[in-house]
Amino acid sequence: MQIHLGVSLLIIVFGLMVELSPLRWAILMIVIGGVIALEMVNTAIERLVDLVSSDYHPLAGIVKDVAASAVLIFSMIAVVVGIIIFF
């Protein structure tokens, strides 16, 4: 989460420097908000799995991996959107 927030802050500063259009700002904010929201959902899922299953269970590992993968995929999409917006 700290990495996502740090990168988001850098992107916002960069967006201010290049004076993005309102439409580009809207797209950027939706993507940044999506990454942060998905990271929060991932954290909630991981904590819930830890609460429900105190012992190691293969399905618990799969649930955590899938939630983390969703964040990774959306983060990669966010990078592509950022590249399109800025370049």
N, CA and C of each residue as an Amber inpcrd file, in Angstrom:
protein
   261
   0.8330000  -1.2010000   0.0000000   0.0000000   0.0000000   0.0000000
   0.8690000   1.2520000   0.0000000   1.9470000   1.2400000   0.7730000
   2.8250000   2.4130000   0.8310000   3.4570000   2.6970000  -0.5200000
   3.8250000   1.6430000  -1.2300000   4.4120000   1.8240000  -2.5560000
   3.3770000   2.4350000  -3.5090000   2.1520000   1.9270000  -3.4670000
   1.1060000   2.4490000  -4.3440000   0.8290000   3.9280000  -4.0300000
   0.7730000   4.2720000  -2.7610000   0.5300000   5.6660000  -2.3800000
   1.6840000   6.5700000  -2.8070000   2.9050000   6.0890000  -2.6380000
   4.0730000   6.8710000  -3.0390000   4.1140000   7.1160000  -4.5370000
   3.8740000   6.0700000  -5.3030000   3.8630000   6.2120000  -6.7670000
   2.7040000   7.1160000  -7.1930000   1.5650000   6.9730000  -6.5490000
   0.4100000   7.8220000  -6.8730000   0.7360000   9.2960000  -6.6430000
   1.4030000   9.5940000  -5.5500000   1.7820000  10.9730000  -5.2640000
   2.7290000  11.5140000  -6.3350000   3.6990000  10.7080000  -6.7390000
   4.6210000  11.1210000  -7.7970000   3.8830000  11.3760000  -9.1150000
   2.9310000  10.5160000  -9.4360000   2.1640000  10.6730000 -10.6770000
   1.3090000  11.9310000 -10.6270000   0.7270000  12.2170000  -9.4780000
  -0.0830000  13.4360000  -9.3330000   0.7920000  14.6730000  -9.5070000
   1.9560000  14.6750000  -8.8940000   2.8850000  15.8040000  -9.0560000
   3.2850000  15.9500000 -10.5220000   3.6000000  14.8410000 -11.1700000
   3.9710000  14.8750000 -12.5810000   2.8120000  15.3900000 -13.4300000
   1.5930000  14.9790000 -13.0990000   0.4090000  15.4590000 -13.8130000
   0.2260000  16.9600000 -13.6630000   0.5210000  17.4760000 -12.4780000
   0.4530000  18.9240000 -12.2710000   1.5160000  19.6480000 -13.1000000
   2.6800000  19.0450000 -13.2080000   3.7760000  19.6630000 -13.9620000
   3.4580000  19.7450000 -15.4610000   2.8410000  18.7280000 -15.9980000
   2.5470000  18.7180000 -17.4400000   1.1570000  19.2710000 -17.7630000
   0.4270000  19.7110000 -16.7450000  -0.8960000  20.3250000 -16.9040000
  -1.8460000  19.4620000 -17.7370000  -2.2300000  18.3350000 -17.1510000
  -3.1490000  17.4170000 -17.8260000  -4.5120000  18.0590000 -18.0330000
  -5.2090000  17.5960000 -19.0520000  -6.5790000  18.0490000 -19.2950000
  -7.5040000  17.4490000 -18.2380000  -8.6820000  18.0560000 -18.0410000
  -9.6240000  17.5020000 -17.0560000  -9.9950000  16.0380000 -17.3220000
 -10.1530000  15.6750000 -18.5900000 -10.4920000  14.2840000 -18.9040000
  -9.3620000  13.3510000 -18.4940000  -8.1380000  13.7290000 -18.7840000
  -6.9950000  12.9000000 -18.3980000  -6.8640000  12.8050000 -16.8820000
  -7.1510000  13.9140000 -16.1740000  -7.1370000  13.8690000 -14.7050000
  -8.1930000  12.8850000 -14.1960000  -9.3700000  12.9300000 -14.7930000
 -10.4490000  12.0330000 -14.3540000 -10.0490000  10.5780000 -14.5430000
  -9.4790000  10.2650000 -15.7040000  -9.0510000   8.8900000 -15.9580000
  -7.9580000   8.4870000 -14.9740000  -7.0160000   9.3910000 -14.7540000
  -5.9160000   9.1120000 -13.8270000  -6.4330000   8.8620000 -12.4090000
  -7.3800000   9.6710000 -11.9510000  -7.9220000   9.5110000 -10.6010000
  -8.7100000   8.2050000 -10.4600000  -9.4310000   7.8250000 -11.5090000
 -10.1670000   6.5540000 -11.4740000  -9.1830000   5.3890000 -11.3610000
  -8.1100000   5.4400000 -12.1300000  -7.1300000   4.3470000 -12.1010000
  -6.4000000   4.3080000 -10.7580000  -5.9660000   5.4680000 -10.2570000
  -5.2890000   5.5030000  -8.9540000  -6.2310000   5.0120000  -7.8590000
  -7.4630000   5.4910000  -7.8760000  -8.4460000   5.0470000  -6.8840000
  -8.7200000   3.5570000  -6.9700000  -8.7470000   3.0350000  -8.1890000
  -8.9740000   1.5950000  -8.3670000  -7.8530000   0.7560000  -7.7880000
  -6.6200000   1.1770000  -8.0250000  -5.4810000   0.4290000  -7.4860000
  -5.5060000   0.4480000  -5.9650000  -5.7210000   1.6160000  -5.3750000
  -5.7300000   1.7240000  -3.9100000  -6.9020000   0.9500000  -3.3140000
  -8.0790000   1.0540000  -3.9370000  -9.2430000   0.3110000  -3.4350000
  -9.0220000  -1.1940000  -3.5350000  -8.4520000  -1.6420000  -4.6390000
  -8.1940000  -3.0730000  -4.8080000  -7.1460000  -3.5620000  -3.8180000
  -6.1670000  -2.7290000  -3.5220000  -5.1680000  -3.0780000  -2.5110000
  -5.8250000  -3.2290000  -1.1370000  -6.7910000  -2.3840000  -0.8360000
  -7.5150000  -2.4880000   0.4380000  -8.3470000  -3.7680000   0.4860000
  -8.9950000  -4.1170000  -0.6220000  -9.7600000  -5.3710000  -0.6790000
  -8.8240000  -6.5640000  -0.4970000  -7.6610000  -6.5220000  -1.1350000
  -6.6720000  -7.5840000  -0.9860000  -6.2610000  -7.7440000   0.4740000
  -5.9870000  -6.6250000   1.1340000  -5.5950000  -6.6770000   2.5530000
  -6.7150000  -7.2550000   3.4060000  -7.9500000  -6.8510000   3.1260000
  -9.0870000  -7.3770000   3.8840000  -9.2350000  -8.8820000   3.6740000
  -9.0710000  -9.3420000   2.4530000  -9.1740000 -10.7810000   2.1690000
  -8.0640000 -11.5370000   2.8930000  -6.8550000 -11.0240000   2.8510000
  -5.7450000 -11.7030000   3.5290000  -5.9760000 -11.7840000   5.0340000
  -6.4520000 -10.7050000   5.6270000  -6.7150000 -10.7110000   7.0740000
  -7.8440000 -11.6750000   7.4270000  -8.8750000 -11.7020000   6.5930000
  -9.9940000 -12.6120000   6.8360000  -9.5550000 -14.0640000   6.7350000
  -8.7460000 -14.3870000   5.7490000  -8.2330000 -15.7510000   5.6060000
  -7.3930000 -16.1230000   6.8200000  -6.5620000 -15.1960000   7.2880000
  -5.7560000 -15.4610000   8.4810000  -6.6330000 -15.6900000   9.7140000
  -7.7330000 -14.9530000   9.8090000  -8.6400000 -15.1040000  10.9490000
  -9.3660000 -16.4400000  10.9150000  -9.8260000 -16.8400000   9.7420000
 -10.6250000 -18.0550000   9.6000000  -9.7640000 -19.3100000   9.6680000
  -8.5730000 -19.2420000   9.0850000  -7.7220000 -20.4250000   8.9930000
  -6.3880000 -20.1600000   9.6900000  -6.2910000 -20.6320000  10.9390000
  -5.0480000 -20.4120000  11.6900000  -3.9350000 -21.3590000  11.2180000
  -4.3090000 -22.5270000  10.7190000  -3.3270000 -23.4740000  10.1870000
  -3.1910000 -23.2530000   8.6820000  -2.0660000 -23.7270000   8.1390000
  -1.8710000 -23.6070000   6.6930000  -2.8710000 -24.5060000   5.9810000
  -3.5070000 -23.9520000   4.9620000  -4.4160000 -24.7290000   4.1300000
  -4.1680000 -24.3060000   2.6810000  -4.0640000 -25.2650000   1.7690000
  -3.7750000 -24.9190000   0.3710000  -4.7930000 -23.9510000  -0.2400000
  -6.0540000 -24.1150000   0.0970000  -7.0750000 -23.2120000  -0.4510000
  -6.9030000 -21.7900000   0.0750000  -6.4800000 -21.6610000   1.3230000
  -6.2270000 -20.3310000   1.8820000  -5.1060000 -19.6440000   1.1090000
  -4.0910000 -20.3960000   0.7590000  -2.9960000 -19.8460000  -0.0330000
  -3.4500000 -19.4140000  -1.4110000  -4.3290000 -20.2070000  -2.0130000
  -4.8510000 -19.8650000  -3.3390000  -5.6690000 -18.5740000  -3.2760000
  -6.5020000 -18.4420000  -2.2500000  -7.3200000 -17.2330000  -2.0910000
  -6.4240000 -16.0050000  -1.9820000  -5.3920000 -16.0970000  -1.1740000
  -4.4730000 -14.9650000  -1.0190000  -3.7410000 -14.6560000  -2.3300000
  -3.3180000 -15.6920000  -3.0280000  -2.6080000 -15.4950000  -4.2900000
  -3.5010000 -14.8520000  -5.3490000  -4.7470000 -15.2710000  -5.4180000
  -5.6700000 -14.7090000  -6.4020000  -5.9510000 -13.2340000  -6.0880000
  -6.1520000 -12.9120000  -4.8190000  -6.3900000 -11.5180000  -4.4470000
  -5.1790000 -10.6450000  -4.7750000  -3.9910000 -11.1410000  -4.4790000
  -2.7750000 -10.3940000  -4.8020000  -2.5910000 -10.2710000  -6.3110000
  -2.9550000 -11.3030000  -7.0430000  -2.8460000 -11.2660000  -8.5010000
  -3.7770000 -10.2250000  -9.1020000  -4.9460000 -10.0520000  -8.5180000
  -5.8830000  -9.0350000  -9.0070000  -5.2660000  -7.6450000  -8.8760000
  -4.6050000  -7.4010000  -7.7500000  -3.9240000  -6.1150000  -7.5570000
  -2.8060000  -5.9550000  -8.5850000  -2.0330000  -7.0030000  -8.8000000
  -0.9340000  -6.9470000  -9.7600000  -1.4420000  -6.6500000 -11.1720000
  -2.4900000  -7.3390000 -11.5870000  -3.0330000  -7.1310000 -12.9320000
  -3.5480000  -5.7090000 -13.0960000  -4.2970000  -5.2260000 -12.1010000
  -4.8260000  -3.8610000 -12.2060000  -3.7050000  -2.8340000 -12.1640000
  -2.6600000  -3.1080000 -11.4040000  -1.5080000  -2.2040000 -11.3580000
  -0.8120000  -2.1500000 -12.7110000  -0.6970000  -3.2810000 -13.3810000
  -0.0840000  -3.2920000 -14.7100000  -0.9510000  -2.5200000 -15.7060000
  -2.2610000  -2.6680000 -15.5950000  -3.1680000  -1.9000000 -16.4490000
  -3.0180000  -0.4040000 -16.1580000  -2.8630000  -0.0580000 -14.8720000
  -2.6790000   1.3420000 -14.4980000  -1.4070000   1.9180000 -15.1150000
  -0.3540000   1.1260000 -15.1790000   0.8890000   1.5790000 -15.8140000
   0.6560000   1.8490000 -17.2940000  -0.0550000   0.9600000 -17.9570000
  -0.3450000   1.1480000 -19.3820000  -1.1840000   2.4100000 -19.5830000
  -2.1980000   2.6030000 -18.7570000  -3.0290000   3.8040000 -18.8490000
  -2.1700000   5.0490000 -18.6130000  -1.2740000   4.9970000 -17.6360000
  -0.3800000   6.1260000 -17.3760000   0.5000000   6.4390000 -18.5610000
   1.0290000   5.4110000 -19.1920000   1.8610000   5.6180000 -20.3770000
   1.0610000   6.2700000 -21.4960000  -0.1720000   5.8240000 -21.6840000
  -1.0330000   6.4090000 -22.7160000  -1.3390000   7.8730000 -22.3850000
  -1.6160000   8.1540000 -21.1310000  -1.9700000   9.5220000 -20.7350000
  -0.7830000  10.4780000 -20.8660000   0.3850000  10.0410000 -20.4360000
   1.5320000  10.9540000 -20.3980000   2.3420000  10.9910000 -21.6850000
   2.2710000   9.9360000 -22.4800000   3.0890000   9.9030000 -23.6950000
   2.2100000   9.7640000 -24.9170000
